[in-house]
Amino acid sequence: MIEVRVPKLNNNDAAYLLVEWTAEDGQAVRGGDPLVVLETSKAAEELTAEADGTLLRLLAEGAECAPGQVIARLLGEGEEPGGPAGAGSSGRALPPADPAGAGHPEAVGTGGVRPGGSGGSAADGADGSRDPEGVVITEPARRFMAEHGIPAERVLALGRKLVRRADMEPLVAPGIVPASAVSIPGPEGTGQNGAGQDGGGQDAAGQAGAGPDDAGLIGLSRNQRRVAEVVERSHREIPAAFTAVRIDVTEALAHARRETRRVRALVGLPELLVGATGRLLGRFPLFFAAPVDGRRARPASSAHVGVTVDVGGGMFVPVVRDAGRRPLGEIARDLTRFRETALNGVFRERDLSGGNITVTLHTDAAVVAATPIVFPGQICALSLTAPRPEVVAERGGGFAVRKVITLGLAYDHRFVNGRGSAEFLGALRTALEAPEPPETPETTEVTENGGPAA
């Protein structure tokens, strides 16, 4: 018998959500077959079978689970389930739900079970009713519905198969969020996106208990609480400094349009900047290193550039890997995929981990400069503003309108000084003001009659 344990997926969360079993209870699986999808505060991860066996589920969909917890067993030929069984959707009993909604990571109300699990029968909701459409409503979400009198029709109108407490908050008008919605970020550990776990006294949705004076406060979403934790830790631990330069990107924008046609993928300033940043690893190794303590840093073997993505559903920092050695078309397709995932899907942990420098994008045309935070575990972060028109004097007399941006660099002043930051930004300025043509074509241009372009 092999126990299926929850791995430690990141340092951000003390518990994860079991979103979906991808193998049926009692199903024979082979090593490497997908078993279950877990969701962290920022990403989703699929666990696979370590070996062949028959799956015995021990936890229901919609439940929370902690790193190290056994959520299933793989039985060998002729083996019988051993020990007390937990909660699969095959009818074995679930652990009782914690009446406070928090305590044990295995605790889950019956409303957190996906209707129509293995065996095809729908599971009863928390009130004894059955959820239609195969929608999973977690127990914290059900309590939020009850507190605010949100009808089931509005929840189903969200169009989500898994409804969590954070999904319900937009259904409540600002100013009437109950005291139970107030969140208190807990301490962090380490990691790309911050780390640690929620503080004590929080329920399964990560919400803190609150007193009578907290009525009417607006609680942060789970994603935003993670952002808050990273910002707090960055300001607490990293003595950061900031330098910014103005860059003429008129030629870079024209180059990006040509490259878009050549590689058949959307190329803009972010794509050009990510590639240019990655190519500076050899000249500026300290800018990509990971601090070990206040006196030493571990060098990076490749430039993995994190890029902020925020399309209204929270900020994420997916990572373009090995940016210095990959062609522009691949970088462009990576960034396009990240934007699509932020809009329509869920990031995986591997998309968000491993960055050693970060580029923050500030796309509002009115923003002329921005100071990024330096992520814990990194030394530098760049900020890129949107292009804006500027009238400049020409050498031969007269004036011209050019497009300019502000490129900023926040850096850990224990490792980088002002001179080094200016040289790093100067190298990026050169790369953007006079972009080099590609050494080898990534695609072949095609003419109207289907033949190769001359």
VENURMO-V348040 format. One record per residue. RES is the residue in one letter. SS is DSSP state (@ for helix, = for strand, . for the rest). Layout:
res={RES RES}
ss={SS SS}
//
This chain:
res={M I E V R V P K L N N N D A A Y L L V E W T A E D G Q A V R G G D P L V V L E T S K A A E E L T A E A D G T L L R L L A E G A E C A P G Q V I A R L L G E G E E P G G P A G A G S S G R A L P P A D P A G A G H P E A V G T G G V R P G G S G G S A A D G A D G S R D P E G V V I T E P A R R F M A E H G I P A E R V L A L G R K L V R R A D M E P L V A P G I V P A S A V S I P G P E G T G Q N G A G Q D G G G Q D A A G Q A G A G P D D A G L I G L S R N Q R R V A E V V E R S H R E I P A A F T A V R I D V T E A L A H A R R E T R R V R A L V G L P E L L V G A T G R L L G R F P L F F A A P V D G R R A R P A S S A H V G V T V D V G G G M F V P V V R D A G R R P L G E I A R D L T R F R E T A L N G V F R E R D L S G G N I T V T L H T D A A V V A A T P I V F P G Q I C A L S L T A P R P E V V A E R G G G F A V R K V I T L G L A Y D H R F V N G R G S A E F L G A L R T A L E A P E P P E T P E T T E V T E N G G P A A}
ss={. = = = = . . . . . . . . . . = = = = = = . . . . . . = = . . . . = = = = = = . . . = = = = = = . . . . = = = = = . . . . . . = = . . . . = = = = = = . . . . . . . . . . . . . . . . . . . . . . . . . . . . . . . . . . @ @ @ . . . . . . . . . . . = . . . . . = . @ @ @ . = = . @ @ @ @ @ @ @ @ @ @ . . . @ @ @ @ @ . . . . . = = . @ @ @ @ @ @ @ . . . . . . . @ @ @ . . . . . . . . . . . . . . . . . . . . = . . . . . = . . . @ @ @ . . . . . . . @ @ @ @ @ @ @ @ @ @ @ @ @ @ @ @ . . = = = = = = = = = . @ @ @ @ @ @ @ @ @ @ @ @ @ @ . . . . . @ @ @ @ @ @ @ @ @ @ . . . . . . @ @ @ @ . = = . . . . . = = . . . . . . = = = = = = . . . . = = = = = = . . . . . . . @ @ @ @ @ @ @ @ @ @ @ @ @ @ @ @ @ . . = = @ @ @ @ . . . . = = = = = = . . . . . . . . . . . . . . . . . = = = = = = . . = = = = = = . . . . . = = = = = = = = = = = = = = . . . . . @ @ @ @ @ @ @ @ @ @ @ @ @ @ @ @ . . . . . . . . . . . . = . . . . . = . .}
//
